[in-house]
């Protein structure tokens, strides 16, 4: 069962006012829907999620937790509850940052005119994600090359929380049995 988009998880990217879903990332793979396969904004948006899930500590831990919940068939009710609660807490605390990085990156990776057109079509929440990053980055960096490097660096910094260190400290003396 693939329930990455269940309660407390990422929402698929809906790029038009009508809410048409054009792409999603489930923690292990990006999916672009027919009709958006040639949309570079959608491609780069999902690529940013991919980068966060595969190159950051917190993203990798969340992807592993979702994999364990959905694909390993955990039968111990207490363990499943603990793993699910941990994944939910990590997702709740990181969803906004995930979408800020992905939305800003997706818009900034394309030329200005197509980026502005795509931004205008996004739902208000995605325009807010974009604005959150643009208000911090754009006044200081005028080059889109630098802007995308900065958002990726901020994403890497943001998703390097002390969560992993605390987890391993808390569990290092426990036996896996």
N, CA, C and O of each residue as an XYZ file, in Angstrom:
708
protein
N       0.841     -1.185      0.000
C       0.000      0.000      0.000
C       0.881      1.242      0.000
O       1.835      1.324      0.774
N       0.582      2.180     -0.834
C       1.347      3.415     -0.905
C       0.464      4.545     -0.400
O      -0.400      5.042     -1.123
N       0.684      4.943      0.836
C      -0.168      5.969      1.440
C       0.625      7.217      1.789
O       0.371      7.847      2.815
N       1.572      7.574      0.952
C       2.400      8.739      1.225
C       1.587     10.025      1.263
O       2.009     11.019      1.853
N       0.421      9.999      0.630
C      -0.387     11.204      0.580
C      -1.565     11.117      1.523
O      -2.556     11.828      1.353
N      -1.468     10.252      2.516
C      -2.506     10.136      3.530
C      -2.414     11.296      4.504
O      -1.673     12.254      4.287
N      -3.159     11.197      5.551
C      -3.195     12.230      6.574
C      -1.791     12.519      7.092
O      -1.060     11.600      7.463
N      -1.418     13.788      7.117
C      -0.135     14.198      7.662
C       1.052     13.991      6.748
O       2.193     14.063      7.206
N       0.820     13.734      5.462
C       1.922     13.531      4.525
C       1.894     14.606      3.450
O       1.065     15.515      3.502
N       2.795     14.510      2.473
C       2.853     15.504      1.404
C       1.585     15.485      0.574
O       0.940     14.448      0.421
N       1.239     16.637      0.043
C       0.104     16.736     -0.859
C       0.643     16.809     -2.283
O       1.681     17.429     -2.511
N      -0.046     16.184     -3.255
C       0.404     16.274     -4.643
C       0.383     17.731     -5.126
O      -0.428     18.534     -4.665
N       1.277     18.056     -6.051
C       1.351     19.398     -6.615
C       0.169     19.624     -7.537
O      -0.005     18.904     -8.520
N      -0.635     20.612     -7.228
C      -1.754     20.998     -8.084
C      -1.416     22.375     -8.632
O      -1.401     23.359     -7.892
N      -1.144     22.442     -9.927
C      -0.556     23.675    -10.446
C      -1.556     24.658    -11.035
O      -1.161     25.750    -11.443
N      -2.816     24.313    -11.093
C      -3.764     25.258    -11.660
C      -4.820     25.607    -10.634
O      -4.989     24.913     -9.631
N      -5.522     26.681    -10.894
C      -6.583     27.097     -9.986
C      -7.653     26.014     -9.857
O      -8.335     25.937     -8.835
N      -7.804     25.179    -10.884
C      -8.790     24.108    -10.839
C      -8.310     22.924     -9.994
O      -9.075     21.989     -9.755
N      -7.071     22.953     -9.546
C      -6.568     21.901     -8.676
C      -6.180     20.622     -9.386
O      -6.197     19.555     -8.772
N      -5.834     20.692    -10.650
C      -5.407     19.511    -11.389
C      -4.049     19.059    -10.856
O      -3.095     19.837    -10.850
N      -3.960     17.823    -10.415
C      -2.702     17.299     -9.888
C      -1.769     17.000    -11.059
O      -2.142     16.292    -11.995
N      -0.557     17.542    -10.998
C       0.394     17.386    -12.095
C       1.640     16.619    -11.706
O       2.375     16.159    -12.580
N       1.895     16.470    -10.419
C       3.075     15.742     -9.976
C       3.002     15.450     -8.493
O       2.248     16.081     -7.752
N       3.802     14.479     -8.071
C       3.869     14.143     -6.655
C       5.202     13.474     -6.362
O       5.881     12.981     -7.263
N       5.560     13.468     -5.096
C       6.729     12.726     -4.640
C       6.320     11.954     -3.404
O       5.718     12.518     -2.491
N       6.636     10.674     -3.362
C       6.170      9.825     -2.270
C       7.256      9.457     -1.265
O       7.071      8.559     -0.444
N       8.371     10.144     -1.331
C       9.458      9.824     -0.412
C      10.469      8.876     -1.008
O      11.596      8.771     -0.524
N      10.065      8.177     -2.071
C      11.018      7.293     -2.732
C      11.102      7.539     -4.232
O      12.081      7.150     -4.869
N      10.085      8.179     -4.802
C      10.146      8.467     -6.248
C       9.225      9.622     -6.595
O       8.203      9.852     -5.949
N       9.625     10.345     -7.646
C       8.799     11.427     -8.178
C       7.937     10.867     -9.292
O       8.358      9.981    -10.036
N       6.721     11.394     -9.400
C       5.809     11.013    -10.463
C       5.281     12.273    -11.125
O       4.791     13.180    -10.452
N       5.383     12.323    -12.453
C       4.793     13.414    -13.223
C       3.637     12.824    -14.001
O       3.771     11.761    -14.608
N       2.502     13.503    -13.988
C       1.318     12.998    -14.669
C       1.321     13.416    -16.131
O       1.882     14.446    -16.506
N       0.665     12.574    -16.959
C       0.510     12.896    -18.376
C      -0.131     14.276    -18.455
O      -1.066     14.582    -17.716
N       0.373     15.085    -19.342
C      -0.094     16.459    -19.444
C       0.869     17.422    -18.782
O       0.856     18.620    -19.064
N       1.710     16.892    -17.896
C       2.715     17.740    -17.261
C       4.121     17.220    -17.519
O       5.092     17.753    -16.982
N       4.230     16.183    -18.338
C       5.538     15.579    -18.592
C       6.521     16.558    -19.213
O       7.729     16.445    -19.004
N       6.012     17.518    -19.973
C       6.910     18.489    -20.603
C       6.903     19.832    -19.874
O       7.365     20.835    -20.417
N       6.381     19.855    -18.650
C       6.348     21.092    -17.857
C       7.597     21.151    -16.981
O       7.702     20.407    -16.005
N       8.545     22.029    -17.319
C       9.787     22.061    -16.548
C       9.592     22.514    -15.099
O      10.358     22.105    -14.226
N       8.591     23.345    -14.826
C       8.354     23.777    -13.446
C       7.970     22.576    -12.586
O       8.477     22.420    -11.475
N       7.087     21.737    -13.088
C       6.682     20.538    -12.352
C       7.882     19.606    -12.176
O       8.110     19.073    -11.090
N       8.640     19.420    -13.244
C       9.826     18.563    -13.165
C      10.776     19.044    -12.069
O      11.205     18.256    -11.225
N      11.102     20.330    -12.083
C      12.053     20.852    -11.095
C      11.479     20.869     -9.682
O      12.211     20.679     -8.710
N      10.182     21.095     -9.566
C       9.538     21.045     -8.250
C       9.718     19.647     -7.643
O      10.144     19.506     -6.496
N       9.390     18.635     -8.421
C       9.521     17.265     -7.919
C      10.984     16.865     -7.743
O      11.308     16.080     -6.852
N      11.865     17.396     -8.584
C      13.300     17.128     -8.428
C      13.825     17.693     -7.111
O      14.702     17.100     -6.482
N      13.292     18.831     -6.698
C      13.708     19.414     -5.413
C      13.272     18.515     -4.259
O      14.040     18.294     -3.323
N      12.035     17.990     -4.319
C      11.611     17.027     -3.291
C      12.548     15.823     -3.288
O      12.955     15.346     -2.229
N      12.884     15.340     -4.476
C      13.801     14.203     -4.585
C      15.134     14.508     -3.902
O      15.669     13.679     -3.167
N      15.656     15.692     -4.151
C      16.927     16.082     -3.530
C      16.808     16.110     -2.009
O      17.711     15.653     -1.308
N      15.711     16.637     -1.499
C      15.540     16.700     -0.041
C      15.401     15.305      0.563
O      15.930     15.040      1.643
N      14.693     14.412     -0.129
C      14.514     13.053      0.394
C      15.773     12.206      0.285
O      15.954     11.281      1.076
N      16.641     12.496     -0.667
C      17.794     11.614     -0.887
C      19.125     12.195     -0.433
O      20.092     11.448     -0.283
N      19.204     13.490     -0.210
C      20.501     14.073      0.140
C      20.540     14.718      1.515
O      21.581     15.230      1.928
N      19.421     14.702      2.230
C      19.428     15.295      3.566
C      19.146     14.223      4.609
O      18.509     13.212      4.316
N      19.614     14.447      5.801
C      19.432     13.481      6.882
C      17.949     13.307      7.198
O      17.444     12.184      7.217
N      17.255     14.409      7.443
C      15.842     14.315      7.815
C      15.001     13.718      6.690
O      14.115     12.902      6.943
N      15.274     14.122      5.454
C      14.525     13.575      4.327
C      14.726     12.083      4.181
O      13.775     11.342      3.935
N      15.956     11.646      4.332
C      16.247     10.214      4.224
C      15.583      9.425      5.344
O      15.049      8.341      5.109
N      15.611      9.957      6.546
C      14.962      9.269      7.670
C      13.460      9.165      7.424
O      12.871      8.107      7.645
N      12.840     10.241      6.973
C      11.403     10.203      6.703
C      11.075      9.193      5.612
O      10.104      8.446      5.729
N      11.873      9.165      4.559
C      11.642      8.200      3.479
C      11.765      6.766      4.000
O      10.979      5.899      3.620
N      12.737      6.518      4.857
C      12.920      5.174      5.427
C      11.744      4.817      6.345
O      11.260      3.686      6.318
N      11.289      5.767      7.146
C      10.151      5.496      8.029
C       8.904      5.160      7.219
O       8.195      4.206      7.538
N       8.631      5.943      6.167
C       7.462      5.660      5.323
C       7.593      4.291      4.665
O       6.617      3.550      4.553
N       8.807      3.964      4.232
C       9.039      2.646      3.634
C       8.725      1.550      4.655
O       8.066      0.561      4.334
N       9.197      1.733      5.867
C       8.949      0.736      6.916
C       7.454      0.590      7.193
O       6.956     -0.525      7.342
N       6.748      1.698      7.262
C       5.310      1.664      7.542
C       4.546      0.976      6.421
O       3.685      0.133      6.673
N       4.860      1.333      5.195
C       4.058      0.899      4.060
C       4.478     -0.418      3.434
O       3.659     -1.087      2.803
N       5.733     -0.805      3.593
C       6.204     -1.947      2.804
C       6.845     -3.081      3.601
O       7.075     -4.156      3.046
N       7.133     -2.877      4.856
C       7.821     -3.929      5.597
C       6.882     -4.844      6.376
O       7.317     -5.859      6.920
N       5.612     -4.495      6.433
C       4.652     -5.356      7.122
C       4.922     -5.479      8.603
O       4.939     -6.587      9.139
N       5.133     -4.358      9.279
C       5.377     -4.373     10.723
C       4.134     -4.943     11.411
O       3.028     -4.433     11.233
N       4.325     -5.992     12.188
C       3.198     -6.633     12.859
C       3.083     -6.254     14.328
O       2.023     -6.422     14.932
N       4.151     -5.751     14.900
C       4.128     -5.321     16.294
C       3.378     -3.994     16.378
O       3.847     -2.981     15.859
N       2.226     -4.000     17.023
C       1.365     -2.807     17.066
C       2.057     -1.616     17.722
O       1.915     -0.482     17.263
N       2.795     -1.870     18.781
C       3.475     -0.765     19.475
C       4.574     -0.165     18.592
O       4.719      1.056     18.520
N       5.344     -1.024     17.925
C       6.400     -0.547     17.038
C       5.804      0.252     15.887
O       6.313      1.318     15.543
N       4.727     -0.257     15.290
C       4.079      0.464     14.195
C       3.564      1.821     14.666
O       3.685      2.815     13.950
N       2.996      1.863     15.854
C       2.500      3.128     16.420
C       3.654      4.102     16.620
O       3.536      5.277     16.272
N       4.765      3.631     17.175
C       5.930      4.494     17.419
C       6.540      5.006     16.113
O       6.855      6.190     15.993
N       6.705      4.111     15.135
C       7.281      4.504     13.849
C       6.360      5.499     13.148
O       6.826      6.485     12.576
N       5.061      5.241     13.191
C       4.089      6.137     12.557
C       4.081      7.508     13.231
O       4.023      8.532     12.549
N       4.138      7.536     14.549
C       4.151      8.815     15.276
C       5.414      9.608     14.953
O       5.363     10.829     14.806
N       6.533      8.922     14.846
C       7.788      9.595     14.501
C       7.727     10.178     13.095
O       8.118     11.324     12.875
N       7.238      9.389     12.148
C       7.121      9.868     10.763
C       6.163     11.055     10.684
O       6.441     12.040     10.000
N       5.042     10.956     11.382
C       4.059     12.044     11.370
C       4.659     13.328     11.947
O       4.472     14.407     11.384
N       5.373     13.218     13.058
C       5.986     14.400     13.672
C       7.016     15.028     12.743
O       7.082     16.252     12.622
N       7.810     14.207     12.096
C       8.829     14.719     11.183
C       8.178     15.394      9.974
O       8.641     16.444      9.527
N       7.104     14.796      9.441
C       6.437     15.388      8.278
C       5.732     16.687      8.642
O       5.825     17.674      7.912
N       5.033     16.690      9.765
C       4.321     17.900     10.185
C       5.297     19.056     10.354
O       4.999     20.190      9.980
N       6.448     18.765     10.912
C       7.419     19.831     11.167
C       8.203     20.234      9.923
O       8.885     21.259      9.934
N       8.117     19.438      8.839
C       8.932     19.764      7.670
C       8.148     20.064      6.395
O       8.735     20.476      5.394
N       6.832     19.861      6.417
C       6.038     20.025      5.191
C       6.188     21.427      4.590
O       6.415     21.555      3.387
N       6.065     22.464      5.397
C       6.148     23.825      4.884
C       7.509     24.069      4.234
O       7.587     24.608      3.130
N       8.574     23.674      4.919
C       9.920     23.876      4.361
C      10.109     23.080      3.075
O      10.736     23.567      2.135
N       9.575     21.861      3.024
C       9.658     21.041      1.810
C       9.052     21.797      0.630
O       9.658     21.890     -0.437
N       7.860     22.329      0.834
C       7.159     23.005     -0.261
C       7.787     24.344     -0.617
O       7.758     24.747     -1.780
N       8.353     25.039      0.361
C       9.061     26.294      0.069
C      10.233     26.016     -0.868
O      10.386     26.677     -1.895
N      11.055     25.038     -0.508
C      12.217     24.713     -1.335
C      11.770     24.257     -2.722
O      12.279     24.756     -3.725
N      10.829     23.319     -2.793
C      10.415     22.750     -4.077
C       9.751     23.785     -4.990
O      10.012     23.814     -6.192
N       8.904     24.623     -4.421
C       8.190     25.605     -5.245
C       9.132     26.682     -5.753
O       9.102     27.028     -6.934
N       9.960     27.210     -4.880
C      10.911     28.245     -5.298
C      11.869     27.699     -6.343
O      12.115     28.342     -7.364
N      12.407     26.516     -6.088
C      13.346     25.895     -7.018
C      12.678     25.655     -8.373
O      13.263     25.949     -9.415
N      11.466     25.124     -8.359
C      10.753     24.853     -9.602
C      10.553     26.090    -10.456
O      10.710     26.031    -11.676
N      10.214     27.197     -9.841
C       9.994     28.452    -10.572
C      11.316     29.056    -11.031
O      11.418     29.529    -12.163
N      12.313     29.045    -10.182
C      13.587     29.705    -10.496
C      14.447     28.933    -11.489
O      15.367     29.503    -12.076
N      14.164     27.652    -11.686
C      14.964     26.869    -12.631
C      14.560     27.102    -14.087
O      15.259     26.657    -14.998
N      13.458     27.784    -14.313
C      13.028     28.069    -15.688
C      13.253     29.551    -15.990
O      13.519     30.337    -15.081
N      13.147     29.929    -17.258
C      13.290     31.330    -17.636
C      12.237     32.178    -16.933
O      11.203     31.674    -16.493
N      12.523     33.483    -16.835
C      11.661     34.385    -16.076
C      10.204     34.378    -16.529
O       9.303     34.279    -15.696
N       9.956     34.483    -17.843
C       8.577     34.583    -18.331
C       7.779     33.302    -18.056
O       6.688     33.384    -17.491
N       8.288     32.121    -18.437
C       7.529     30.906    -18.100
C       7.372     30.716    -16.586
O       6.349     30.211    -16.124
N       8.377     31.118    -15.826
C       8.288     31.015    -14.375
C       7.191     31.890    -13.815
O       6.433     31.462    -12.944
N       7.099     33.124    -14.313
C       6.051     34.047    -13.856
C       4.667     33.536    -14.243
O       3.721     33.653    -13.465
N       4.547     32.970    -15.441
C       3.255     32.414    -15.874
C       2.854     31.234    -14.995
O       1.699     31.124    -14.585
N       3.800     30.364    -14.711
C       3.519     29.204    -13.858
C       3.147     29.654    -12.450
O       2.208     29.124    -11.856
N       3.873     30.621    -11.917
C       3.597     31.122    -10.573
C       2.182     31.678    -10.481
O       1.492     31.459     -9.485
N       1.750     32.388    -11.502
C       0.406     32.974    -11.504
C      -0.683     31.899    -11.491
O      -1.784     32.155    -11.004
N      -0.403     30.718    -12.008
C      -1.385     29.630    -12.064
C      -1.433     28.806    -10.777
O      -2.380     28.051    -10.556
N      -0.427     28.950     -9.942
C      -0.379     28.132     -8.733
C      -1.459     28.543     -7.730
O      -1.841     29.711     -7.668
N      -1.942     27.589     -6.956
C      -2.864     27.933     -5.870
C      -2.173     28.863     -4.871
O      -0.944     28.929     -4.822
N      -2.957     29.565     -4.092
C      -2.435     30.551     -3.128
C      -1.373     29.947     -2.211
O      -0.363     30.594     -1.936
N      -1.580     28.729     -1.739
C      -0.611     28.128     -0.812
C       0.766     28.004     -1.454
O       1.777     28.255     -0.799
N       0.818     27.617     -2.735
C       2.109     27.485     -3.412
C       2.724     28.853     -3.704
O       3.946     29.001     -3.681
N       1.890     29.845     -3.978
C       2.429     31.205     -4.147
C       3.008     31.699     -2.823
O       3.997     32.432     -2.815
N       2.402     31.304     -1.710
C       2.943     31.654     -0.392
C       4.280     30.960     -0.158
O       5.210     31.573      0.367
N       4.383     29.703     -0.536
C       5.669     28.999     -0.400
C       6.746     29.738     -1.184
O       7.840     29.977     -0.675
N       6.430     30.098     -2.424
C       7.395     30.811     -3.268
C       7.789     32.142     -2.630
O       8.972     32.475     -2.552
N       6.797     32.894     -2.178
C       7.045     34.217     -1.596
C       7.926     34.121     -0.346
O       8.766     34.987     -0.102
N       7.727     33.072      0.430
C       8.530     32.879      1.645
C      10.021     32.858      1.306
O      10.828     33.485      1.994
N      10.377     32.144      0.257
C      11.788     32.073     -0.144
C      12.218     33.332     -0.885
O      13.306     33.851     -0.637
N      11.392     33.824     -1.778
C      11.802     34.961     -2.614
C      12.043     36.224     -1.786
O      12.916     37.024     -2.121
N      11.287     36.408     -0.722
C      11.485     37.596      0.114
C      12.824     37.558      0.846
O      13.379     38.607      1.175
N      13.334     36.384      1.098
C      14.611     36.230      1.793
C      15.786     36.210      0.822
O      16.829     36.801      1.100
N      15.627     35.540     -0.305
C      16.744     35.309     -1.229
C      16.897     36.399     -2.286
O      18.000     36.896     -2.511
N      15.803     36.769     -2.929
C      15.875     37.653     -4.096
C      16.495     39.025     -3.844
O      17.196     39.530     -4.721
N      16.271     39.649     -2.694
C      16.919     40.954     -2.484
C      18.451     40.878     -2.434
O      19.137     41.861     -2.715
N      18.971     39.715     -2.077
C      20.417     39.566     -1.901
C      21.106     38.953     -3.115
O      22.283     39.214     -3.360
N      20.388     38.151     -3.863
C      20.968     37.444     -5.005
C      20.105     37.683     -6.233
O      18.949     37.260     -6.270
N      20.644     38.346     -7.222
C      19.879     38.710     -8.421
C      19.949     37.632     -9.500
O      19.049     37.541    -10.335
N      20.972     36.837     -9.498
C      21.164     35.794    -10.497
C      20.362     34.557    -10.125
O      20.435     34.094     -8.987
N      19.591     34.009    -11.077
C      18.841     32.793    -10.785
C      19.787     31.625    -10.481
O      19.437     30.722     -9.720
N      20.975     31.644    -11.071
C      21.972     30.618    -10.765
C      22.278     30.624     -9.262
O      22.286     29.573     -8.621
N      22.525     31.799     -8.715
C      22.811     31.904     -7.280
C      21.564     31.633     -6.439
O      21.655     31.014     -5.379
N      20.407     32.091     -6.904
C      19.171     31.881     -6.156
C      18.878     30.392     -5.950
O      18.505     29.973     -4.854
N      19.050     29.599     -7.010
C      18.771     28.164     -6.851
C      19.833     27.486     -5.991
O      19.532     26.525     -5.282
N      21.059     27.970     -6.043
C      22.095     27.407     -5.168
C      21.795     27.724     -3.710
O      21.986     26.888     -2.828
N      21.326     28.938     -3.471
C      21.003     29.344     -2.100
C      19.825     28.534     -1.561
O      19.877     28.065     -0.424
N      18.756     28.360     -2.360
C      17.607     27.604     -1.841
C      17.991     26.150     -1.563
O      17.512     25.564     -0.592
N      18.838     25.567     -2.390
C      19.282     24.198     -2.127
C      20.148     24.130     -0.873
O      20.034     23.192     -0.083
N      21.009     25.120     -0.695
C      21.838     25.158      0.516
C      20.969     25.334      1.759
O      21.195     24.681      2.778
N      19.973     26.222      1.671
C      19.070     26.417      2.806
C      18.274     25.140      3.090
O      18.042     24.786      4.246
N      17.863     24.459      2.026
C      17.154     23.195      2.210
C      18.022     22.164      2.904
O      17.567     21.479      3.819
N      19.259     22.052      2.477
C      20.173     21.114      3.126
C      20.412     21.468      4.586
O      20.475     20.585      5.441
N      20.544     22.738      4.867
C      20.734     23.184      6.247
C      19.486     22.909      7.081
O      19.574     22.409      8.203
N      18.330     23.239      6.522
C      17.069     23.075      7.239
C      16.785     21.616      7.570
O      16.285     21.306      8.652
N      17.103     20.718      6.637
C      16.800     19.307      6.834
C      17.971     18.545      7.441
O      18.161     17.357      7.180
N      18.740     19.239      8.244
C      19.836     18.633      8.999
C      19.600     18.937     10.474
O      20.458     19.497     11.158
N      18.423     18.555     10.943
C      18.048     18.829     12.324
C      18.778     17.884     13.272
O      19.415     16.929     12.828
N      18.689     18.140     14.556
C      19.309     17.229     15.531
C      18.491     15.951     15.744
O      18.817     15.152     16.622
N      17.432     15.750     14.950
C      16.567     14.589     15.106
C      17.347     13.275     15.060
O      17.196     12.427     15.940
N      18.178     13.109     14.035
C      18.910     11.847     13.882
C      19.859     11.615     15.056
O      19.938     10.509     15.590
N      20.568     12.650     15.446
C      21.508     12.519     16.563
C      20.757     12.121     17.830
O      21.190     11.221     18.549
N      19.628     12.788     18.109
C      18.830     12.454     19.297
C      18.294     11.026     19.225
O      18.302     10.301     20.220
N      17.831     10.632     18.050
C      17.280      9.293     17.870
C      18.329      8.238     18.194
O      18.066      7.302     18.949
N      19.514      8.392     17.622
C      20.555      7.390     17.846
C      21.076      7.422     19.275
O      21.440      6.379     19.820
N      21.119      8.599     19.892
C      21.516      8.670     21.294
C      20.483      7.958     22.179
O      20.831      7.215     23.097
N      19.220      8.203     21.878
C      18.141      7.604     22.684
C      18.066      6.087     22.518
O      17.649      5.385     23.439
N      18.463      5.582     21.363
C      18.299      4.160     21.073
C      19.605      3.362     21.051
O      19.584      2.158     20.795
N      20.719      4.006     21.310
C      22.006      3.319     21.181
C      22.219      2.242     22.225
O      22.960      1.291     21.974
N      21.601      2.355     23.377
C      21.801      1.354     24.421
C      20.748      0.238     24.371
O      20.835     -0.735     25.121
N      19.762      0.385     23.490
C      18.711     -0.637     23.391
C      19.141     -1.768     22.466
O      19.810     -1.548     21.456
N      18.753     -2.950     22.823
C      19.006     -4.121     21.994
C      17.907     -4.189     20.926
O      16.752     -3.877     21.215
N      18.250     -4.590     19.704
C      17.222     -4.681     18.671
C      16.226     -5.807     18.931
O      15.202     -5.890     18.254
N      16.508     -6.666     19.893
C      15.613     -7.801     20.179
C      14.444     -7.345     20.948
O      13.576     -8.150     21.286
